[in-house]
Amino acid sequence: MNLGKLFLESIATGVITPAEMDWVAINQRDFSRIEAATALRLGRLVDRGKIQLGCRLG
């Protein structure tokens, strides 16, 4: 999985899945500075309710 692609897809759909959130949490230690900033921004958007935790329908 790619954090940049995940971020853009979450922004576009307004949804992030629990499995994707788990992936971000598990791989956080291996992120570059830019990826860490992206993950932080993603978390803030979830906290603000701009991105919902759920599932995407195909």
N, C-alpha and C positions, 0 to 999 in steps of 0.2 A: 504494500500500500504506500501511497505517496501523500505526505501531509499537505502539500500545495493543492493537489487534486482534490483531496478530501475537504479542504477549506473552501475551495471554489464551489464544489458540489453542495456543500452545506449552506453556503450563502445563497446559491441559486434556488435550492428547494426549501430552505428554511427548516431543514430536518437533519439531525445527526442520529445515527443508530447507537444503541448501547454497545454493540460490538466495535464500532468505530471509536467510541469514547474509551473503551478498554484498550484498544490498540494504541491510542495516543498516550494513555497513562503508562502502559507497559514500555513503550519505546521512548519515552520522554528523556531518559538519560543519554540516548544516542543522538539527540537532535543537535543541529548546529545552532548558532545564535539566532539566525534568521528563522529557523524552524521553531525554536523555543518562543520567539516573539509571536509567531503565527499561532502556535498552540495557546498562548496566553490570550491573544485576541479572540480566538475561537471560544475559549472558556468565558470570557467577558460577555460575548454575544449570547451564549447560553444563559448566563446569569441574568442578563437583561431581558430575556424572553424573546430575543430576535430570532434565535434558533431553538427549535423544540426538540426534545428527546423523543424519538419514536421510530417509525419505519417508513421507508419510501415504497410507494406502490409503483410497479413497473409500468 
